[in-house]
Amino acid sequence: MTETLDQETYKKYKRTAQIINGAGGTPFPITDTLITILRHIVPDEEDLAFIKFFRRKTSQTMEQLKENSKLSEEEILRNVEKLAKIGLIFNQPNRHGLMVYRLMPFVDVGVFEYTFMGKLEDTEENRELARLFRKLTSDAIGKLKKNYDVMLSFLKDRPAVDRTIPFTENKTTGAEIEIIVDETLDIPEEKILPVQKVEELVAKFDDIAVGHCFCRHHHDLLGDPCKQTDIRENCFTFGKSARFTAEQGFARLISKEEALDIIRRSDEDGLVHKAYHPHFDTTKDETSLCICCNCCCGQAGGFNVNATNYIAQIDQEVCTGCGTCVENCHTGTMQLNDDNIADVGDSCIGCGVCAYYCPEQAISLKENKRIVRFTPPRPE
């Protein structure tokens, strides 16, 4: 599509893409693929022009927008409503009740997630959009691999993108998985600890919405359906994020009971709970919960940073070496050693899937606050 643009229009889309990249999330190089995606979602140049008012400040009140744009409130609301429907503007009041309009990025969390969280029809146009996003991410990962050492250095200081919330029940017996608390960990009394059980997370919020898993939905449109589960509608948002996704048609509001039922069915398929926080700050309330498979997850095989409070621990006297944990390990880090005993590798994120499936209850979760940094294999 980009080849049909005249030079001036191309420059407009390029400048807008740069502004969106500045909204947070994962920035992407300004390529023809990115420009084509932007044209796909914002074909109207009037909407494109409105985005430029977020160039210096990505979150603004109505009064700030009126001052910066010189537009009337009616004109601003018309533009905001159109851009919110495609996931480019987040329009919800802050904790003080003041309406704030925030520009969203392309990815983490933005246009990609909101687009595929909704139920898209299986049309050629939507399949093309799915292919464009696949090309965008694969090209970006390819460039990062070429600068592998630089990327490793960057990851050392990058905060965790997501936080694992572990399974707490053994599938075979229904018994609680043993949680071994390390009393020697030095945690300041005033520190706000995030919830460590998914049931506690659901209980925290009155507003809960569920939409389609955007990763699995994306793969469906690519003709590469999930190999681990048939469940699609299990991507949760909470609080004002739930109100936003429901208002824009990306998700639907549900009860706590329905949320827990969906989570229990997802657990049966060995899916993993990953919570997200504003600006990657785990001291703030969760905004969303992904329930991830190990084949479609957008962070699988890429550069990612995960926060976890646990690590799997094997009781070598009880383990029979059946390999069930190896088969179901989300990150592929669990292996059988030379003695045919399960062995936990460095990439354990403490999700508890191994303990959930272990028929001998030989696996517990030990408190071990840490950051797990994932990188794809070094290029040859």
VOBA-1610 file (N, C-alpha, C; in pm, whole numbers, padded with zeros to 5 digits, always signed):
BEGIN
Met+00081-00121+00000Met+00000+00000+00000Met+00085+00127+00000Thr+00205+00119+00061Thr+00286+00240+00073Thr+00330+00294-00063Glu+00340+00207-00166Glu+00388+00253-00294Glu+00288+00348-00361Thr+00164+00352-00316Thr+00064+00440-00376Thr+00066+00579-00312Leu+00145+00599-00207Leu+00147+00727-00139Leu+00238+00826-00209Asp+00193+00950-00218Asp+00284+01054-00265Asp+00381+01087-00151Gln+00486+01157-00184Gln+00593+01182-00087Gln+00545+01257+00036Glu+00459+01357+00018Glu+00413+01437+00131Glu+00325+01355+00225Thr+00237+01272+00169Thr+00151+01188+00252Thr+00234+01085+00328Tyr+00334+01029+00261Tyr+00423+00933+00327Tyr+00491+00998+00446Lys+00535+01121+00431Lys+00601+01193+00541Lys+00505+01213+00658Lys+00378+01240+00628Lys+00279+01259+00733Lys+00263+01130+00815Tyr+00254+01018+00745Tyr+00240+00890+00815Tyr+00367+00855+00894Lys+00481+00888+00837Lys+00607+00862+00906Lys+00616+00943+01035Arg+00582+01071+01028Arg+00586+01155+01149Arg+00488+01105+01254Thr+00372+01060+01210Thr+00271+01009+01303Thr+00320+00880+01368Ala+00383+00793+01290Ala+00437+00668+01346Ala+00542+00698+01452Gln+00622+00800+01431Gln+00722+00838+01530Gln+00658+00885+01660Ile+00547+00958+01647Ile+00475+01004+01766Ile+00418+00886+01843Ile+00359+00791+01772Ile+00301+00673+01836Ile+00410+00591+01904Asn+00526+00580+01841Asn+00639+00510+01902Asn+00679+00573+02035Gly+00656+00704+02049Gly+00691+00773+02173Gly+00590+00755+02284Ala+00482+00680+02256Ala+00376+00662+02357Ala+00408+00551+02457Gly+00522+00484+02440Gly+00557+00374+02530Gly+00555+00242+02456Gly+00539+00133+02532Gly+00537+00001+02471Gly+00667-00030+02400Thr+00659-00111+02295Thr+00777-00149+02218Thr+00786-00061+02093Pro+00887+00024+02083Pro+00902+00106+01961Pro+00953+00023+01845Phe+00910+00056+01725Phe+00952-00017+01606Phe+01021+00078+01508Pro+01116+00026+01432Pro+01175+00107+01324Pro+01066+00150+01227Ile+01078+00270+01173Ile+00978+00322+01079Ile+01006+00259+00942Thr+00936+00152+00914Thr+00952+00080+00788Thr+00824+00092+00706Asp+00830+00045+00582Asp+00710+00044+00499Asp+00601-00043+00562Thr+00643-00149+00630Thr+00543-00236+00696Thr+00469-00160+00804Leu+00541-00083+00885Leu+00476-00006+00991Leu+00385+00101+00932Ile+00431+00167+00826Ile+00348+00269+00760Ile+00221+00206+00703Thr+00233+00086+00647Thr+00117+00018+00590Thr+00017-00018+00700Ile+00066-00063+00815Ile-00023-00092+00928Ile-00096+00034+00972Leu-00022+00145+00981Leu-00083+00271+01024Leu-00189+00316+00923Arg-00161+00302+00795Arg-00260+00337+00693Arg-00383+00247+00704His-00357+00120+00740His-00465+00022+00753His-00561+00063+00864Ile-00506+00109+00976Ile-00591+00140+01092Ile-00637+00285+01096Val-00560+00375+01032Val-00598+00517+01029Val-00595+00566+00885Pro-00696+00529+00805Pro-00697+00572+00665Pro-00738+00718+00647Asp-00806+00774+00747Asp-00855+00911+00738Asp-00745+01008+00782Glu-00704+01098+00694Glu-00596+01190+00726Glu-00637+01293+00831Glu-00765+01316+00851Glu-00810+01405+00958Glu-00775+01342+01094Asp-00799+01210+01108Asp-00762+01141+01231Asp-00611+01139+01248Leu-00540+01122+01138Leu-00395+01121+01141Leu-00342+01255+01192Ala-00402+01363+01145Ala-00359+01496+01186Ala-00382+01520+01335Phe-00489+01461+01390Phe-00519+01482+01531Phe-00411+01423+01621Ile-00350+01312+01579Ile-00250+01245+01662Ile-00130+01335+01689Lys-00102+01428+01599Lys+00016+01514+01617Lys+00007+01599+01743Phe-00114+01619+01795Phe-00129+01700+01917Phe-00079+01627+02042Phe-00043+01499+02027Phe+00013+01423+02139Phe+00166+01412+02128Arg+00224+01490+02038Arg+00367+01479+02012Arg+00451+01513+02137Arg+00417+01620+02206Arg+00496+01662+02322Arg+00447+01603+02453Lys+00320+01565+02459Lys+00264+01511+02583Lys+00164+01403+02545Thr+00194+01278+02578Thr+00111+01166+02533Thr-00016+01148+02616Ser-00025+01210+02734Ser-00147+01206+02816Ser-00192+01349+02842Gln-00319+01379+02806Gln-00368+01516+02820Gln-00513+01518+02865Thr-00548+01625+02933Thr-00687+01650+02969Thr-00755+01721+02852Met-00885+01739+02862Met-00958+01810+02758Met-00907+01953+02745Glu-00883+02019+02857Glu-00837+02158+02852Glu-00701+02168+02785Gln-00615+02073+02813Gln-00483+02074+02749Gln-00494+02051+02599Leu-00581+01960+02560Leu-00600+01933+02418Leu-00660+02054+02346Lys-00754+02120+02410Lys-00815+02239+02349Lys-00711+02347+02328Glu-00622+02363+02426Glu-00517+02465+02415Glu-00417+02428+02307Asn-00378+02301+02301Asn-00275+02258+02206Asn-00326+02250+02062Ser-00451+02209+02047Ser-00505+02186+01912Ser-00583+02302+01855Lys-00633+02389+01943Lys-00721+02500+01904Lys-00852+02449+01845Leu-00885+02323+01875Leu-01012+02266+01831Leu-01117+02282+01939Ser-01243+02271+01898Ser-01352+02277+01995Ser-01362+02143+02068Glu-01431+02143+02180Glu-01449+02019+02255Glu-01522+01915+02171Glu-01620+01960+02093Glu-01695+01869+02007Glu-01604+01804+01903Glu-01514+01882+01844Glu-01421+01828+01744Glu-01324+01729+01807Ile-01276+01763+01926Ile-01183+01675+01996Ile-01249+01542+02029Leu-01371+01549+02083Leu-01441+01426+02120Leu-01468+01339+01998Arg-01499+01401+01885Arg-01524+01323+01764Arg-01399+01246+01722Asn-01284+01312+01728Asn-01158+01245+01694Asn-01120+01139+01796Val-01137+01173+01923Val-01102+01079+02030Val-01184+00951+02020Glu-01313+00966+01997Glu-01401+00849+01990Glu-01364+00757+01874Lys-01325+00815+01761Lys-01285+00733+01646Lys-01154+00659+01673Leu-01058+00728+01736Leu-00928+00667+01762Leu-00934+00568+01878Ala-01026+00589+01971Ala-01043+00493+02080Ala-01096+00361+02027Lys-01179+00366+01925Lys-01237+00244+01867Lys-01133+00154+01802Ile-01017+00212+01768Ile-00911+00130+01710Ile-00796+00109+01809Gly-00816+00153+01933Gly-00716+00128+02037Gly-00599+00223+02037Leu-00612+00341+01972Leu-00502+00436+01969Leu-00514+00544+02076Ile-00633+00564+02129Ile-00653+00660+02238Ile-00724+00589+02353Phe-00668+00601+02473Phe-00730+00547+02594Phe-00802+00662+02662Asn-00933+00652+02676Asn-01013+00763+02727Asn-01090+00722+02852Gln-01020+00726+02966Gln-01081+00693+03094Gln-01034+00793+03200Pro-01118+00824+03299Pro-01076+00918+03405Pro-00966+00858+03492Asn-00881+00946+03547Asn-00777+00899+03639Asn-00835+00878+03778Arg-00749+00847+03874Arg-00799+00812+04009Arg-00866+00930+04079His-00845+01051+04026His-00911+01169+04083His-01042+01202+04011Gly-01079+01120+03914Gly-01202+01143+03840Gly-01189+01237+03722Leu-01065+01279+03691Leu-01041+01369+03579Leu-01019+01288+03452Met-01095+01319+03347Met-01081+01247+03222Met-00946+01279+03159Val-00873+01174+03124Val-00742+01188+03061Val-00742+01110+02930Tyr-00688+01171+02826Tyr-00680+01108+02694Tyr-00534+01072+02669Arg-00509+00943+02654Arg-00371+00894+02644Arg-00347+00824+02511Leu-00243+00866+02442Leu-00204+00800+02317Leu-00146+00663+02350Met-00185+00561+02272Met-00138+00425+02294Met-00035+00387+02188Pro+00057+00296+02222Pro+00159+00253+02126Pro+00105+00149+02027Phe+00192+00103+01938Phe+00152-00002+01845Phe+00138-00137+01918Val+00233-00164+02010Val+00239-00293+02079Val+00281-00271+02224Asp+00230-00353+02317Asp+00267-00353+02461Asp+00227-00226+02536Val+00110-00202+02570Val-00017-00256+02524Val-00081-00148+02439Gly-00128-00184+02319Gly-00182-00083+02232Gly-00262-00141+02118Val-00236-00091+01999Val-00318-00123+01882Val-00324-00273+01856Phe-00209-00340+01858Phe-00208-00483+01827Phe-00297-00560+01924Glu-00276-00537+02054Glu-00352-00613+02154Glu-00502-00583+02145Tyr-00539-00457+02136Tyr-00681-00423+02132Tyr-00747-00471+02003Thr-00674-00463+01892Thr-00730-00507+01764Thr-00767-00654+01767Phe-00675-00737+01813Phe-00697-00882+01809Phe-00765-00935+01935Met-00786-00848+02033Met-00864-00888+02150Met-01012-00898+02114Gly-01056-00814+02022Gly-01192-00821+01973Gly-01208-00936+01877Lys-01330-00971+01847Lys-01356-01083+01755Lys-01359-01031+01612Leu-01246-01048+01541Leu-01239-01005+01402Leu-01294-01113+01311Glu-01365-01072+01209Glu-01413-01167+01110Glu-01295-01219+01028Asp-01307-01342+00982Asp-01202-01404+00903Asp-01214-01356+00759Thr-01169-01232+00736Thr-01175-01173+00603Thr-01033-01154+00550Glu-01020-01133+00422Glu-00888-01114+00363Glu-00823-00987+00419Glu-00902-00884+00444Glu-00848-00759+00499Glu-00787-00784+00637Asn-00858-00859+00723Asn-00806-00886+00857Asn-00689-00983+00853Arg-00692-01078+00761Arg-00578-01169+00746Arg-00454-01091+00702Glu-00474-00992+00614Glu-00362-00910+00569Glu-00304-00830+00686Leu-00390-00776+00772Leu-00343-00703+00889Leu-00263-00795+00981Ala-00311-00918+00997Ala-00238-01016+01080Ala-00101-01044+01019Arg-00094-01058+00888Arg+00035-01084+00822Arg+00130-00966+00838Leu+00075-00845+00831Leu+00159-00725+00847Leu+00220-00719+00986Phe+00140-00749+01090Phe+00194-00747+01225Phe+00298-00858+01244Arg+00276-00973+01182Arg+00376-01081+01191Arg+00507-01036+01127Lys+00499-00973+01012Lys+00620-00926+00944Lys+00689-00818+01027Leu+00609-00729+01087Leu+00666-00621+01167Leu+00750-00677+01282Thr+00694-00774+01354Thr+00766-00829+01470Thr+00882-00918+01428Ser+00864-00999+01324Ser+00974-01087+01282Ser+01091-01006+01228Asp+01062-00898+01154Asp+01169-00811+01104Asp+01243-00745+01220Ala+01166-00701+01322Ala+01228-00635+01437Ala+01318-00732+01514Ile+01270-00855+01536Ile+01351-00955+01608Ile+01476-00989+01528Gly+01461-00995+01394Gly+01576-01021+01309Gly+01683-00915+01324Lys+01642-00788+01330Lys+01738-00679+01347Lys+01802-00683+01486Leu+01722-00720+01587Leu+01777-00729+01723Leu+01881-00839+01732Lys+01855-00951+01663Lys+01951-01061+01666Lys+02085-01020+01604Lys+02079-00934+01501Lys+02202-00888+01437Lys+02283-00800+01533Asn+02213-00740+01631Asn+02280-00658+01733Asn+02264-00725+01869Tyr+02292-00855+01871Tyr+02263-00940+01987Tyr+02330-00889+02114Asp+02457-00858+02109Asp+02529-00815+02229Asp+02475-00682+02281Val+02439-00593+02190Val+02381-00465+02231Val+02247-00488+02300Met+02167-00581+02245Met+02037-00609+02303Met+02050-00672+02441Leu+02149-00759+02459Leu+02170-00819+02591Leu+02202-00712+02695Ser+02283-00615+02655Ser+02317-00506+02746Ser+02194-00424+02782Phe+02107-00402+02681Phe+01983-00328+02705Phe+01892-00401+02802Leu+01884-00534+02787Leu+01794-00613+02871Leu+01834-00612+03018Lys+01961-00587+03046Lys+02008-00587+03185Lys+01936-00483+03269Asp+01899-00372+03207Asp+01835-00262+03279Asp+01685-00250+03252Arg+01633-00335+03166Arg+01492-00325+03129Arg+01404-00384+03239Pro+01299-00312+03282Pro+01209-00369+03384Pro+01127-00484+03327Ala+01073-00565+03415Ala+00992-00680+03371Ala+00867-00632+03301Val+00838-00692+03186Val+00717-00658+03110Val+00595-00723+03173Asp+00610-00849+03218Asp+00498-00919+03279Asp+00541-00987+03408Arg+00444-01030+03488Arg+00472-01094+03618Arg+00390-01221+03627Thr+00457-01330+03660Thr+00390-01459+03669Thr+00312-01472+03799Ile+00189-01521+03786Ile+00109-01558+03903Ile+00092-01709+03898Pro+00143-01784+03997Pro+00152-01930+03984Pro+00022-02004+04004Phe+00019-02127+03953Phe-00086-02224+03986Phe-00072-02256+04135Thr-00181-02286+04201Thr-00174-02314+04345Thr-00239-02447+04382Glu-00279-02525+04282Glu-00348-02651+04312Glu-00296-02762+04222Asn-00278-02883+04277Asn-00236-02998+04200Asn-00355-03059+04129Lys-00341-03082+03997Lys-00453-03133+03917Lys-00495-03274+03960Thr-00397-03357+03992Thr-00425-03497+04022Thr-00502-03515+04152Thr-00460-03442+04256Thr-00519-03462+04389Thr-00612-03351+04433Gly-00602-03235+04368Gly-00681-03120+04411Gly-00623-03053+04534Ala-00507-03102+04581Ala-00445-03045+04700Ala-00371-02917+04665Glu-00356-02830+04765Glu-00280-02708+04745Glu-00134-02742+04717Ile-00075-02675+04618Ile+00067-02690+04592Ile+00144-02627+04706Glu+00246-02695+04756Glu+00323-02643+04868Glu+00399-02518+04827Ile+00381-02411+04903Ile+00453-02287+04881Ile+00553-02272+04995Ile+00681-02272+04963Ile+00785-02262+05065Ile+00829-02118+05074Val+00796-02052+05184Val+00828-01911+05203Val+00966-01898+05264Asp+01050-01820+05201Asp+01185-01797+05251Asp+01182-01679+05347Glu+01190-01709+05476Glu+01180-01604+05578Glu+01303-01514+05581Thr+01409-01554+05510Thr+01532-01474+05513Thr+01528-01359+05413Leu+01428-01359+05323Leu+01420-01251+05225Leu+01390-01120+05294Asp+01466-01019+05263Asp+01450-00889+05327Asp+01352-00804+05246Ile+01228-00795+05294Ile+01125-00717+05226Ile+01078-00606+05318Pro+01097-00479+05283Pro+01055-00368+05369Pro+00907-00377+05403Glu+00873-00344+05526Glu+00734-00356+05572Glu+00640-00268+05492Glu+00690-00151+05445Glu+00602-00059+05376Glu+00583-00095+05230Lys+00657-00194+05180Lys+00646-00231+05039Lys+00510-00295+05011Ile+00444-00251+04904Ile+00316-00307+04865Ile+00344-00432+04782Leu+00305-00547+04832Leu+00329-00671+04761Leu+00213-00703+04668Pro+00240-00736+04542Pro+00132-00774+04451Pro+00074-00909+04490Val-00049-00934+04447Val-00114-01061+04480Val-00037-01176+04417Gln-00040-01293+04483Gln+00031-01409+04433Gln-00064-01524+04400Lys-00193-01501+04409Lys-00291-01601+04368Lys-00389-01535+04273Val-00420-01605+04165Val-00508-01546+04065Val-00647-01519+04123Glu-00689-01602+04221Glu-00819-01580+04287Glu-00820-01447+04361Glu-00705-01412+04421Glu-00694-01284+04491Glu-00700-01167+04394Leu-00643-01187+04277Leu-00646-01082+04175Leu-00788-01055+04130Val-00863-01159+04102Val-01002-01143+04059Val-01084-01077+04168Ala-01057-01113+04294Ala-01135-01058+04406Ala-01111-00908+04425Lys-00998-00857+04378Lys-00963-00716+04399Lys-01052-00620+04323Phe-01108-00664+04210Phe-01172-00570+04118Phe-01322-00594+04104Asp-01396-00484+04100Asp-01539-00492+04072Asp-01566-00496+03922Asp-01480-00431+03844Asp-01496-00428+03699Asp-01395-00522+03635Ile-01446-00628+03570Ile-01363-00727+03502Ile-01419-00748+03363Ala-01333-00745+03264Ala-01376-00772+03126Ala-01291-00883+03067Val-01350-00958+02976Val-01276-01065+02908Val-01289-01047+02757Gly-01178-01062+02689Gly-01176-01058+02544Gly-01100-01177+02491His-01084-01183+02360His-01010-01293+02300His-00860-01278+02328Cys-00793-01391+02348Cys-00647-01388+02356Cys-00596-01334+02223Phe-00532-01218+02226Phe-00492-01155+02100Phe-00384-01236+02029Cys-00301-01306+02103Cys-00196-01386+02038Cys-00257-01505+01964Arg-00347-01577+02029Arg-00408-01693+01963Arg-00500-01649+01850His-00571-01538+01869His-00658-01487+01763His-00574-01446+01642His-00460-01383+01668His-00369-01345+01561His-00323-01469+01484His-00286-01573+01557His-00241-01697+01491His-00354-01764+01414Asp-00477-01755+01464Asp-00590-01812+01392Asp-00603-01747+01254Leu-00590-01614+01249Leu-00603-01544+01122Leu-00486-01573+01028Leu-00374-01616+01086Leu-00258-01654+01005Leu-00268-01798+00957Gly-00374-01869+00999Gly-00389-02009+00962Gly-00300-02101+01041Asp-00261-02059+01161Asp-00171-02137+01246Asp-00231-02146+01386Pro-00341-02221+01404Pro-00413-02223+01531Pro-00331-02283+01645Cys-00368-02248+01766Cys-00299-02293+01887Cys-00299-02445+01896Lys-00187-02500+01940Lys-00173-02645+01955Lys-00199-02691+02097Gln-00217-02595+02190Gln-00230-02632+02330Gln-00373-02623+02382Thr-00453-02533+02326Thr-00588-02512+02379Thr-00683-02465+02270Asp-00811-02493+02291Asp-00916-02440+02203Asp-00979-02314+02263Ile-00941-02279+02384Ile-00997-02162+02451Ile-00942-02036+02387Arg-01029-01942+02356Arg-00988-01816+02297Arg-01023-01697+02388Glu-01137-01699+02448Glu-01183-01584+02526Glu-01134-01596+02671Asn-01008-01558+02695Asn-00955-01562+02831Asn-00846-01458+02853Cys-00861-01343+02788Cys-00772-01229+02810Cys-00848-01127+02895Phe-00798-01102+03017Phe-00872-01022+03114Phe-00815-00882+03129Thr-00904-00785+03148Thr-00865-00650+03188Thr-00944-00614+03313Phe-00886-00522+03394Phe-00944-00490+03524Phe-00959-00339+03542Gly-01054-00301+03627Gly-01071-00161+03661Gly-01102-00075+03542Lys-01030+00039+03529Lys-01060+00130+03418Lys-01021+00069+03284Ser-00924-00024+03283Ser-00891-00092+03158Ser-01007-00180+03114Ala-01076-00242+03210Ala-01194-00323+03177Ala-01305-00235+03122Arg-01324-00119+03183Arg-01429-00029+03134Arg-01397+00019+02992Phe-01270+00047+02967Phe-01230+00093+02834Phe-01251-00017+02729Thr-01201-00136+02755Thr-01212-00243+02655Thr-01357-00281+02628Ala-01440-00275+02733Ala-01582-00307+02714Ala-01653-00197+02634Glu-01625-00070+02667Glu-01688+00041+02597Glu-01652+00043+02448Gln-01530+00005+02416Gln-01485+00010+02276Gln-01514-00118+02200Gly-01570-00218+02266Gly-01608-00341+02198Gly-01495-00442+02184Phe-01384-00421+02256Phe-01274-00517+02252Phe-01299-00635+02344Ala-01384-00617+02444Ala-01409-00720+02544Ala-01551-00701+02598Arg-01591-00790+02690Arg-01723-00777+02754Arg-01707-00788+02905Leu-01787-00711+02977Leu-01784-00716+03123Leu-01844-00846+03173Ile-01780-00906+03273Ile-01827-01034+03328Ile-01821-01029+03480Ser-01882-01129+03542Ser-01881-01140+03688Ser-01751-01206+03733Lys-01723-01195+03863Lys-01606-01262+03920Lys-01620-01413+03906Glu-01741-01462+03920Glu-01765-01606+03910Glu-01732-01658+03770Glu-01775-01583+03667Glu-01745-01626+03530Glu-01596-01618+03503Ala-01529-01514+03556Ala-01384-01502+03538Ala-01312-01622+03597Leu-01350-01663+03718Leu-01285-01776+03782Leu-01313-01906+03707Asp-01432-01919+03650Asp-01465-02038+03573Asp-01377-02047+03448Ile-01358-01934+03379Ile-01272-01932+03260Ile-01128-01966+03298Ile-01083-01912+03410Ile-00946-01937+03456Ile-00927-02084+03489Arg-01025-02145+03556Arg-01014-02288+03592Arg-01006-02374+03466Arg-01089-02343+03365Arg-01084-02419+03240Arg-00951-02399+03168Ser-00896-02280+03178Ser-00766-02252+03117Ser-00656-02330+03189Asp-00668-02341+03321Asp-00570-02417+03399Asp-00565-02563+03353Glu-00682-02617+03319Glu-00688-02756+03276Glu-00601-02781+03152Asp-00582-02679+03071Asp-00500-02692+02950Asp-00355-02650+02973Gly-00320-02623+03099Gly-00182-02589+03131Gly-00139-02451+03087Leu-00232-02356+03076Leu-00198-02220+03038Leu-00144-02143+03158Val-00065-02040+03132Val+00009-01970+03237Val-00047-01830+03260His-00057-01789+03387His-00109-01658+03423His+00004-01554+03424Lys-00012-01448+03345Lys+00086-01340+03344Lys+00014-01207+03362Ala+00048-01137+03471Ala-00017-01010+03503Ala+00066-00893+03450Tyr-00005-00785+03417Tyr+00060-00664+03368Tyr+00024-00547+03458His+00120-00457+03478His+00105-00341+03565His+00134-00213+03486Pro+00078-00099+03529Pro+00106+00027+03459Pro+00255+00059+03459His+00308+00089+03341His+00449+00129+03326His+00544+00026+03385Phe+00501-00102+03386Phe+00583-00213+03436Phe+00618-00197+03584Asp+00534-00129+03658Asp+00558-00103+03801Asp+00470-00196+03884Thr+00531-00299+03945Thr+00454-00401+04017Thr+00398-00351+04149Thr+00433-00229+04192Thr+00371-00175+04313Thr+00233-00116+04284Lys+00198-00104+04156Lys+00068-00051+04117Lys-00027-00166+04085Asp-00156-00140+04097Asp-00256-00243+04071Asp-00244-00297+03929Glu-00274-00425+03916Glu-00271-00489+03785Glu-00375-00427+03691Thr-00340-00418+03564Thr-00434-00368+03463Thr-00496-00482+03382Ser-00422-00593+03372Ser-00470-00702+03287Ser-00404-00833+03325Leu-00461-00940+03273Leu-00409-01075+03297Leu-00416-01152+03167Cys-00300-01192+03116Cys-00296-01281+03000Cys-00288-01424+03051Ile-00352-01515+02980Ile-00342-01657+03014Ile-00283-01725+02891Cys-00154-01756+02901Cys-00071-01782+02784Cys-00046-01930+02757Cys-00045-01964+02629Cys+00001-02095+02584Cys+00150-02083+02555Asn+00213-02195+02519Asn+00357-02191+02493Asn+00389-02194+02344Cys+00286-02176+02258Cys+00314-02177+02114Cys+00276-02047+02045Cys+00175-01978+02091Cys+00130-01856+02024Cys+00174-01728+02092Cys+00211-01736+02220Cys+00244-01617+02299Cys+00343-01529+02224Gly+00310-01401+02211Gly+00392-01309+02134Gly+00531-01289+02190Gln+00551-01324+02318Gln+00682-01307+02379Gln+00767-01433+02371Ala+00708-01542+02323Ala+00784-01666+02310Ala+00883-01654+02195Gly+01006-01688+02220Gly+01107-01684+02116Gly+01164-01547+02088Gly+01118-01445+02165Gly+01169-01311+02145Gly+01244-01262+02268Phe+01278-01133+02270Phe+01343-01073+02386Phe+01235-01035+02486Asn+01243-01089+02607Asn+01139-01061+02706Asn+01198-01066+02845Val+01136-00990+02936Val+01179-00986+03075Val+01058-01015+03163Asn+01068-01114+03249Asn+00957-01158+03333Asn+00995-01147+03480Ala+00900-01101+03560Ala+00919-01096+03705Ala+00847-01214+03769Thr+00909-01276+03866Thr+00847-01388+03935Thr+00890-01389+04081Asn+00803-01442+04167Asn+00835-01454+04309Asn+00868-01597+04347Tyr+00868-01689+04248Tyr+00886-01830+04283Tyr+00976-01902+04183Ile+01024-02017+04226Ile+01096-02109+04139Ile+01054-02251+04178Ala+01041-02339+04080Ala+01003-02477+04110Ala+01115-02548+04185Gln+01076-02633+04278Gln+01173-02710+04358Gln+01132-02857+04354Ile+01228-02944+04325Ile+01202-03088+04308Ile+01241-03165+04434Asp+01151-03249+04482Asp+01182-03344+04589Asp+01239-03469+04521Gln+01371-03483+04523Gln+01436-03590+04449Gln+01401-03728+04504Glu+01357-03735+04629Glu+01319-03863+04688Glu+01183-03910+04636Val+01102-03816+04592Val+00966-03848+04549Val+00955-03857+04396Cys+01036-03778+04325Cys+01030-03775+04178Cys+01059-03913+04120Thr+00975-03958+04026Thr+00992-04089+03960Thr+01050-04076+03820Gly+01074-03953+03774Gly+01129-03934+03641Gly+01032-03962+03529Cys+00903-03942+03555Cys+00801-03973+03452Cys+00804-03877+03335Gly+00860-03757+03355Gly+00872-03660+03247Gly+00749-03575+03222Thr+00646-03589+03305Thr+00524-03509+03287Thr+00555-03359+03295Cys+00642-03322+03389Cys+00677-03181+03406Cys+00752-03129+03283Val+00837-03212+03226Val+00913-03173+03107Val+00819-03147+02990Glu+00720-03235+02974Glu+00624-03223+02864Glu+00540-03096+02875Asn+00512-03052+02998Asn+00420-02940+03018Asn+00488-02809+03055Cys+00620-02807+03068Cys+00691-02687+03109Cys+00668-02573+03009His+00628-02458+03058His+00592-02345+02973His+00713-02288+02901Thr+00828-02284+02967Thr+00946-02223+02907Thr+01044-02325+02851Gly+01018-02455+02871Gly+01109-02558+02824Gly+01234-02571+02907Thr+01232-02515+03027Thr+01353-02517+03111Thr+01365-02645+03195Met+01253-02716+03215Met+01256-02839+03296Met+01309-02955+03211Gln+01406-03027+03267Gln+01467-03141+03198Gln+01489-03255+03297Leu+01510-03377+03245Leu+01549-03490+03328Leu+01701-03501+03325Asn+01763-03514+03444Asn+01909-03523+03449Asn+01956-03667+03426Asp+02083-03689+03441Asp+02141-03821+03415Asp+02087-03929+03508Asp+02034-03887+03624Asp+01976-03982+03719Asp+01826-04000+03697Asn+01777-03945+03584Asn+01635-03954+03551Asn+01547-03886+03656Ile+01596-03773+03708Ile+01523-03691+03804Ile+01502-03554+03741Ala+01385-03496+03764Ala+01357-03364+03708Ala+01455-03260+03761Asp+01496-03171+03672Asp+01594-03068+03707Asp+01544-02934+03655Val+01544-02833+03741Val+01492-02701+03706Val+01604-02617+03644Gly+01580-02561+03527Gly+01679-02477+03461Gly+01668-02331+03500Asp+01750-02248+03437Asp+01757-02106+03471Asp+01635-02025+03427Ser+01556-02080+03333Ser+01445-02003+03278Ser+01312-02031+03346Cys+01313-02090+03464Cys+01189-02116+03537Cys+01126-01984+03580Ile+00998-01966+03549Ile+00927-01844+03587Ile+00830-01868+03703Gly+00839-01986+03766Gly+00757-02012+03884Gly+00608-02015+03857Cys+00569-02059+03737Cys+00426-02057+03703Cys+00349-02169+03772Gly+00418-02277+03812Gly+00353-02387+03882Gly+00286-02489+03793Val+00299-02477+03660Val+00238-02575+03571Val+00293-02714+03599Cys+00423-02723+03623Cys+00485-02853+03650Cys+00427-02916+03776Ala+00409-02834+03880Ala+00353-02885+04005Ala+00206-02921+03989Tyr+00137-02847+03904Tyr-00004-02873+03877Tyr-00024-03012+03817Tyr+00067-03050+03727Tyr+00052-03178+03656Tyr+00125-03294+03723Cys+00216-03267+03814Cys+00299-03374+03871Cys+00213-03479+03942Pro+00212-03605+03896Pro+00126-03708+03957Pro+00175-03752+04095Glu+00300-03723+04128Glu+00357-03766+04256Glu+00363-03654+04359Gln+00320-03533+04322Gln+00332-03416+04409Gln+00477-03398+04455Ala+00568-03413+04361Ala+00710-03403+04393Ala+00764-03261+04374Ile+00678-03170+04330Ile+00724-03035+04298Ile+00652-02933+04385Ser+00728-02845+04445Ser+00673-02734+04522Ser+00724-02604+04462Leu+00670-02493+04509Leu+00716-02362+04465Leu+00786-02293+04580Lys+00912-02258+04559Lys+00989-02191+04662Lys+00998-02042+04632Glu+00977-01962+04735Glu+00985-01817+04717Glu+01126-01779+04671Asn+01132-01706+04562Asn+01261-01671+04504Asn+01241-01551+04413Lys+01234-01432+04472Lys+01206-01310+04396Lys+01321-01282+04300Arg+01287-01277+04170Arg+01392-01256+04073Arg+01333-01212+03939Ile+01420-01175+03851Ile+01384-01137+03715Ile+01442-01242+03620Val+01360-01291+03528Val+01405-01388+03428Val+01409-01317+03293Arg+01528-01315+03233Arg+01545-01246+03106Arg+01560-01348+02994Phe+01470-01341+02897Phe+01468-01437+02786Phe+01528-01373+02660Thr+01609-01450+02591Thr+01660-01405+02461Thr+01652-01521+02363Pro+01628-01494+02237Pro+01632-01601+02137Pro+01777-01647+02120Pro+01799-01761+02054Pro+01936-01809+02035Pro+02021-01706+01962Arg+02149-01702+02001Arg+02244-01612+01932Arg+02254-01652+01785Pro+02247-01555+01693Pro+02256-01588+01550Pro+02392-01647+01516Glu+02393-01741+01423Glu+02519-01805+01383Glu+02598-01714+01288
//
